[in-house]
Amino acid sequence: MRMPGIRLFRTMTFLLLVVTMTSLPGFRVSGQEPKPESRAEEKKKEELPLKPTEKVEFTTDEGTWMSLDVSPDGQTIIFDLLGDIYALPITGGEAKRLLGGMSFESQPKFSPDGKKIVFLSDRSGAENVWVAEADGSDPKPVTKGRNQMFVSPTWTPDGRYIVVSRSTDPIGTFSLWMYHIEGGTGVQIGPPDPPLPEPGSQEPARPRQNKMGAVVSPDGRYLYYSVRTGAFTYNAMFPLWQIVRFDRETGETTTITNAQGSAMRPVLSPDGKKLVYATRYETGTGLRVRDLETGEER
């Protein structure tokens, strides 16, 4: 006795099996060529930093929003320009590119012994803190974040740690962090910022401080940096920033300036007795020198 229903069942089962197999990832019928990847998909697999496809050359003798530092022996200036880092004899001459390419490198700073530099770079796909030899060779990451922003890295006097301003929260305020040059998670310097309100909460956000441009005293005890309360706002009234001193032994924080035109980007003299900072006056920016022992300024 014939059973056509069984043959139909077997035929449908076989077809279902074929459809299932051909839909599996990686299944390819003999002779069928794989679909070529798009250029966007190919770029996702390229190693960082990306390779350039074109070259643009130009000559310039000026720049905007540049960061620079002078070597401890006073012989070399290191600076950033358009995402590259250069070294230049302090007596003048031709600048030599130390770090650059497709990645964006910025804010270089010599180590206390002049043998290394710390800088910021996005060569890993996100901005992080890096350390290299003074000639730009052997760059190594200090931080390995994916969604952080960093500003104004500097060294501790022993050359073992990096102090840098770091931001990760949506408000965009920066706090001070310290990292060992070999890497690690780092430690926050000073009291932490107040927590953000819970989603949906009617509680107003408590003021948070921006802390930027830190420098460490020669004995390693004090940190001097600029402080501004709150994030960026339009039509803000002066003064916006003031210089603060943080005592690492006692945890005490003291505001040491009261400049109407704000006080920012502090720099210590080699002996730690004087501090230079920038301030605004009318439509210009100038420098003031403060004697840290007497408090006198000029």
C-alpha positions as CSV (number, residue, x, y, z in Angstrom):
1,M,0.0,0.0,0.0
2,R,1.5,3.3,-1.0
3,M,1.8,6.1,1.5
4,P,2.2,9.4,-0.5
5,G,1.9,11.4,2.7
6,I,5.2,10.0,4.0
7,R,7.0,10.9,0.7
8,L,5.7,14.4,0.9
9,F,6.8,14.7,4.6
10,R,10.3,13.5,3.6
11,T,10.5,16.0,0.7
12,M,9.4,18.9,2.9
13,T,11.8,17.9,5.6
14,F,14.7,17.8,3.2
15,L,13.9,21.2,1.8
16,L,13.6,22.6,5.3
17,L,17.1,21.2,6.1
18,V,18.6,22.7,2.9
19,V,17.1,26.2,3.7
20,T,18.3,26.0,7.3
21,M,21.9,25.0,6.3
22,T,22.2,27.7,3.6
23,S,21.1,30.4,6.1
24,L,23.8,29.4,8.6
25,P,26.8,31.9,9.0
26,G,29.8,30.8,7.0
27,F,27.8,28.3,4.8
28,R,28.7,28.7,1.1
29,V,27.6,26.6,-1.8
30,S,30.6,25.3,-3.9
31,G,31.5,27.8,-6.6
32,Q,29.7,30.7,-4.9
33,E,31.9,33.7,-4.2
34,P,31.6,35.5,-0.8
35,K,30.2,39.0,-0.9
36,P,33.0,41.6,-0.9
37,E,33.2,43.7,2.3
38,S,32.5,47.4,2.0
39,R,35.2,49.9,2.5
40,A,33.6,50.9,5.9
41,E,33.8,47.3,7.0
42,E,37.4,47.0,5.9
43,K,38.3,50.1,7.9
44,K,36.9,48.7,11.1
45,K,39.5,45.9,10.9
46,E,42.5,48.2,10.3
47,E,44.9,48.6,13.1
48,L,45.3,52.0,14.8
49,P,46.6,54.5,14.1
50,L,45.2,54.5,10.5
51,K,47.5,54.8,7.5
52,P,47.3,58.1,5.6
53,T,46.0,58.1,2.1
54,E,47.0,61.7,1.2
55,K,49.7,64.1,2.2
56,V,49.4,67.8,2.7
57,E,52.5,70.0,3.1
58,F,52.7,73.6,4.1
59,T,55.1,76.0,5.9
60,T,54.2,78.1,8.9
61,D,55.9,80.1,11.6
62,E,52.9,80.4,14.0
63,G,50.2,78.4,15.7
64,T,47.1,78.8,17.8
65,W,46.2,77.1,21.2
66,M,49.7,75.5,21.4
67,S,51.2,73.9,24.5
68,L,54.9,74.0,25.1
69,D,57.5,73.1,27.7
70,V,61.2,73.7,28.2
71,S,63.6,70.9,29.0
72,P,65.2,70.9,32.5
73,D,68.6,71.9,31.1
74,G,67.0,74.9,29.3
75,Q,68.2,73.8,25.9
76,T,65.1,72.5,24.1
77,I,61.5,73.6,23.6
78,I,58.9,71.0,23.0
79,F,55.5,72.0,21.6
80,D,52.4,70.7,19.8
81,L,51.1,72.0,16.5
82,L,48.0,70.6,14.7
83,G,48.2,67.3,16.4
84,D,51.9,66.7,16.1
85,I,54.7,67.2,18.6
86,Y,58.0,69.0,17.8
87,A,61.3,69.8,19.4
88,L,63.1,73.1,18.8
89,P,66.5,74.4,20.1
90,I,65.8,77.3,22.5
91,T,68.3,79.3,20.5
92,G,66.2,78.9,17.4
93,G,66.5,76.8,14.3
94,E,64.5,74.1,12.6
95,A,61.8,72.2,14.5
96,K,62.0,68.4,14.4
97,R,58.8,66.3,14.5
98,L,59.0,63.8,17.3
99,L,55.4,62.4,17.3
100,G,52.6,62.7,14.8
101,G,50.8,61.1,11.9
102,M,47.2,60.2,11.7
103,S,46.8,60.3,15.5
104,F,46.4,63.6,17.4
105,E,49.2,64.2,19.9
106,S,49.1,67.2,22.2
107,Q,50.3,68.9,25.5
108,P,53.8,67.5,25.9
109,K,55.7,67.8,29.1
110,F,59.3,66.9,30.0
111,S,60.0,64.6,32.9
112,P,62.1,66.1,35.7
113,D,65.3,64.5,34.4
114,G,64.5,65.5,30.8
115,K,64.7,61.9,29.6
116,K,61.0,61.3,28.9
117,I,57.9,63.2,27.8
118,V,54.3,62.8,28.8
119,F,51.6,63.7,26.2
120,L,48.0,63.1,25.2
121,S,47.2,60.9,22.2
122,D,44.2,59.2,20.5
123,R,46.4,56.7,18.7
124,S,44.6,53.9,20.5
125,G,41.2,55.0,19.3
126,A,40.4,57.2,22.3
127,E,42.3,60.0,24.0
128,N,44.7,58.7,26.7
129,V,47.9,59.7,28.5
130,W,51.1,58.4,27.0
131,V,54.8,58.4,27.9
132,A,57.7,58.3,25.4
133,E,61.4,58.9,25.4
134,A,62.5,62.5,25.0
135,D,63.2,61.9,21.2
136,G,59.6,60.5,20.7
137,S,60.6,56.9,20.6
138,D,59.1,53.9,22.4
139,P,55.6,55.5,23.2
140,K,53.6,53.6,25.8
141,P,50.1,54.2,27.2
142,V,49.7,55.2,30.8
143,T,45.9,55.1,30.7
144,K,43.6,52.9,28.6
145,G,40.2,54.4,28.8
146,R,37.6,54.4,26.1
147,N,35.3,57.3,27.1
148,Q,37.5,59.7,29.0
149,M,38.9,63.2,28.4
150,F,42.3,64.4,29.7
151,V,43.9,67.8,30.1
152,S,47.3,69.2,31.1
153,P,49.4,66.2,32.2
154,T,52.4,66.9,34.4
155,W,55.0,65.0,36.4
156,T,55.7,64.5,40.1
157,P,59.2,65.6,41.1
158,D,60.4,61.9,41.4
159,G,59.4,61.2,37.8
160,R,57.4,58.2,38.8
161,Y,53.8,59.5,38.6
162,I,51.7,61.6,36.2
163,V,49.1,64.1,37.5
164,V,46.4,64.9,35.0
165,S,42.9,66.4,34.8
166,R,40.3,63.8,33.8
167,S,36.6,63.9,32.9
168,T,34.2,61.1,32.5
169,D,30.8,62.4,33.6
170,P,28.1,64.0,31.3
171,I,28.4,67.4,33.0
172,G,31.9,67.7,31.7
173,T,33.8,68.8,34.8
174,F,37.4,67.7,35.4
175,S,39.0,66.3,38.5
176,L,42.6,65.6,39.3
177,W,44.0,62.0,39.0
178,M,47.5,60.5,39.6
179,Y,48.8,57.5,37.6
180,H,52.0,55.6,37.8
181,I,54.0,55.8,34.6
182,E,53.7,52.0,34.2
183,G,49.9,52.4,34.1
184,G,47.0,51.3,36.4
185,T,43.6,52.6,37.4
186,G,45.0,55.7,39.1
187,V,43.9,57.5,42.2
188,Q,41.8,60.7,42.5
189,I,43.5,63.6,44.3
190,G,41.5,65.6,46.8
191,P,37.8,65.2,47.8
192,P,35.6,63.6,45.2
193,D,32.9,65.6,43.5
194,P,29.3,65.4,44.8
195,P,27.3,62.6,43.0
196,L,24.9,63.5,40.3
197,P,21.1,63.4,41.1
198,E,19.3,60.2,40.3
199,P,17.4,60.1,36.9
200,G,14.0,61.7,37.4
201,S,15.0,63.3,40.7
202,Q,13.8,66.9,41.3
203,E,16.9,67.5,43.4
204,P,19.2,70.2,41.8
205,A,22.7,69.2,41.0
206,R,25.2,70.4,43.5
207,P,28.1,72.6,42.2
208,R,31.0,70.6,40.9
209,Q,34.5,72.0,40.3
210,N,36.8,72.0,37.2
211,K,40.4,71.4,38.3
212,M,43.0,72.0,35.6
213,G,46.6,72.9,34.9
214,A,48.1,71.3,37.9
215,V,51.8,71.7,38.9
216,V,53.6,70.0,41.7
217,S,56.0,71.7,44.1
218,P,59.6,70.6,44.1
219,D,59.2,68.8,47.4
220,G,56.0,67.0,46.2
221,R,53.9,68.3,49.0
222,Y,51.7,70.9,47.3
223,L,49.7,70.9,44.1
224,Y,48.8,74.2,42.5
225,Y,45.9,74.3,39.9
226,S,43.1,76.4,38.5
227,V,39.6,75.9,39.8
228,R,36.3,76.8,38.3
229,T,32.9,75.9,39.8
230,G,30.4,74.4,37.4
231,A,30.6,73.5,33.7
232,F,30.7,75.9,30.7
233,T,28.0,78.6,30.5
234,Y,27.4,81.4,28.1
235,N,27.6,85.1,29.3
236,A,29.6,84.0,32.4
237,M,30.8,86.9,34.6
238,F,34.4,87.3,35.7
239,P,36.2,86.0,37.7
240,L,35.8,82.5,36.4
241,W,39.0,80.8,37.6
242,Q,41.3,81.1,40.6
243,I,44.5,79.3,41.7
244,V,44.2,76.8,44.5
245,R,46.9,75.1,46.6
246,F,46.3,71.5,47.8
247,D,48.3,70.2,50.7
248,R,48.9,66.4,50.1
249,E,49.9,65.9,53.7
250,T,46.9,67.6,55.5
251,G,44.3,67.5,52.7
252,E,43.8,71.2,53.1
253,T,42.8,73.3,50.1
254,T,43.5,77.1,50.0
255,T,42.6,79.6,47.3
256,I,45.7,81.8,46.9
257,T,44.5,84.3,44.2
258,N,41.7,86.8,44.0
259,A,42.2,88.1,40.5
260,Q,39.3,89.9,38.9
261,G,40.4,88.8,35.5
262,S,40.6,85.1,36.7
263,A,43.8,83.2,37.4
264,M,44.9,80.2,35.3
265,R,47.7,78.0,34.0
266,P,50.0,78.3,37.1
267,V,53.8,77.6,36.6
268,L,56.2,77.2,39.5
269,S,59.8,78.5,39.5
270,P,62.5,75.8,39.8
271,D,63.0,76.5,43.5
272,G,59.2,76.5,44.2
273,K,59.3,80.0,45.7
274,K,57.5,81.9,43.0
275,L,54.4,81.2,40.9
276,V,53.5,82.7,37.5
277,Y,49.9,82.6,36.3
278,A,47.8,84.1,33.4
279,T,45.0,86.6,34.0
280,R,42.8,88.7,31.8
281,Y,42.9,92.5,31.8
282,E,40.3,94.3,29.6
283,T,40.7,92.6,26.2
284,G,44.1,91.1,26.8
285,T,45.8,88.3,28.7
286,G,48.9,88.9,30.7
287,L,51.2,87.2,33.3
288,R,51.5,87.9,37.0
289,V,54.3,86.7,39.4
290,R,53.4,85.8,43.0
291,D,55.9,85.4,45.8
292,L,54.6,82.3,47.6
293,E,56.4,83.3,50.8
294,T,55.2,86.9,51.1
295,G,52.1,86.8,49.0
296,E,53.2,89.8,47.0
297,E,52.4,90.0,43.3
298,R,53.6,92.1,40.4
